[in-house]
Amino acid sequence: MNKVFFMGRVTKDLTEQDLHYTSGENAMCIAHFSLAVDKRFKNKSDANAPTADFFRITAFGKLGEFCKNYLKRGTKIVVEGRIENNNYTDSNGKTVYRDQIIAENIEFAESKNASAANNSAPATNDDFMSIPTGIEQDLPFK
């Protein structure tokens, strides 16, 4: 099984260089972006050690269009996907090993207001949808 989940922030706004379209009758969008994922534990012995890992994410088709339209620098998202190897031989004959994450699903991990504030203030209850009272009877579980 090849399944990964990442939660982090988009590192920069997507530009034309990050977006590609396949040619042909069924052209689709391909979006490439980088996701900064905070490390769970910080290296106390090295204050200059990075506190995040950066992963290259690729999204195809409608998911690529979603990225193009909605992802901005600092947006906190959850990416569900798989890891693929993109190994190749460079011009010197040396094999280069490179992995990338292929996104299968992307969801926002915080409200739009919290994302706009770049997490500078905690989200309030006003940022979320109101749940109508009495809905418990319609739920398939309790």
C-alpha positions as a printed Julia matrix, in Angstrom:
142×3 Matrix{Float64}:
   0.0    0.0     0.0
   1.31   3.44   -0.92
  -0.63   6.14    0.97
   0.63   9.34    2.63
  -1.0   12.24    4.45
   0.65  15.63    4.92
  -0.6   18.75    6.68
   1.3   21.94    6.04
   1.37  25.32    4.37
   1.8   26.16    0.7
   5.2   27.87    0.37
   4.39  30.32   -2.45
   1.68  31.45   -4.83
   1.44  29.23   -7.89
   2.78  30.9   -11.03
   2.57  29.98  -14.7
   5.81  28.02  -14.23
   4.05  25.81  -11.66
   1.1   25.08  -13.95
   1.16  23.0   -17.12
  -1.54  21.76  -19.45
  -1.33  18.58  -21.44
  -2.07  18.86  -25.14
  -4.74  17.1   -27.09
  -8.47  16.69  -26.97
  -8.65  15.86  -23.25
  -6.15  18.44  -21.99
  -5.72  18.57  -18.23
  -4.04  20.84  -15.73
  -0.9   19.72  -13.89
   0.0   21.79  -10.83
   3.32  21.57   -8.97
   3.81  23.22   -5.58
   5.83  22.89   -2.41
   4.36  22.16    1.01
   6.13  23.08    4.27
   5.35  20.5     6.96
   6.36  21.37   10.52
   8.61  18.86   12.24
   7.06  17.32   15.31
  10.19  17.68   17.42
  12.68  20.51   17.28
  16.43  19.93   17.54
  17.31  21.61   20.85
  21.05  21.13   20.35
  21.06  23.03   17.03
  19.04  26.25   17.05
  19.76  26.72   13.32
  18.28  23.34   12.35
  15.26  23.55   10.03
  11.9   23.26   11.77
  10.03  22.08    8.67
  10.4   19.6     5.84
   9.51  20.64    2.29
   7.73  18.26   -0.05
   7.09  18.6    -3.78
   3.41  17.98   -4.55
   1.9   17.32   -7.99
  -1.84  17.45   -8.71
  -3.52  16.42  -11.96
  -6.81  17.3   -13.68
  -9.57  18.88  -11.6
  -7.37  18.76   -8.52
  -4.72  20.72  -10.45
  -7.38  23.31  -11.37
  -8.4   23.48   -7.68
  -4.78  24.23   -6.76
  -4.55  26.9    -9.46
  -7.72  28.64   -8.28
  -7.53  28.36   -4.49
  -4.03  27.7    -3.17
  -2.04  30.73   -2.09
   1.14  31.19   -0.08
   0.48  30.3     3.55
  -2.72  28.31    2.93
  -2.85  25.41    5.37
  -3.97  22.2     3.67
  -4.1   18.44    4.12
  -2.82  16.4     1.18
  -3.72  12.75    0.74
  -1.71  10.98   -1.91
   1.03   8.55   -2.84
   4.8    8.71   -3.29
   6.29   8.16   -6.73
   9.93   7.78   -7.74
  11.13  10.03  -10.54
  14.58   8.56  -10.96
  16.56   9.51  -14.06
  20.08   9.48  -15.46
  21.64  12.93  -15.81
  23.95  14.09  -18.62
  26.99  12.74  -16.72
  25.51   9.24  -16.58
  24.78   9.48  -12.86
  21.44   8.21  -11.58
  19.49  10.92   -9.76
  16.93   9.74   -7.21
  13.95  12.03   -6.68
  10.61  11.4    -5.04
   7.43  13.4    -5.39
   4.01  13.27   -3.82
   1.1   12.72   -6.2
  -1.98  14.34   -4.66
  -5.19  12.33   -4.75
  -7.18  14.64   -2.46
  -6.59  18.11   -0.99
  -8.61  19.74    1.77
  -8.31  23.04    3.59
  -7.05  22.62    7.16
  -8.29  25.94    8.51
 -10.96  28.54    7.85
 -10.52  31.17    5.14
 -10.26  33.95    7.75
  -7.58  32.11    9.71
  -5.67  31.41    6.5
  -5.83  35.09    5.5
  -4.44  36.07    8.89
  -1.67  33.47    8.37
  -2.46  31.99   11.75
  -1.6   35.23   13.57
  -4.76  34.95   15.67
  -6.78  31.9    16.65
  -9.97  31.27   14.72
 -13.22  32.13   16.43
 -16.44  30.18   16.31
 -17.78  32.78   13.86
 -15.51  31.29   11.19
 -17.41  28.02   11.03
 -20.81  26.91    9.79
 -23.7   26.86   12.24
 -25.18  23.4    12.81
 -28.98  23.48   13.01
 -30.56  22.19   16.19
 -32.41  18.9    16.02
 -30.15  17.49   13.3
 -29.15  14.56   15.53
 -32.22  12.6    14.41
 -31.03  12.71   10.78
 -27.54  11.41   11.5
 -26.88   7.72   10.67
 -24.79   7.33   13.87
 -24.97   8.53   17.48
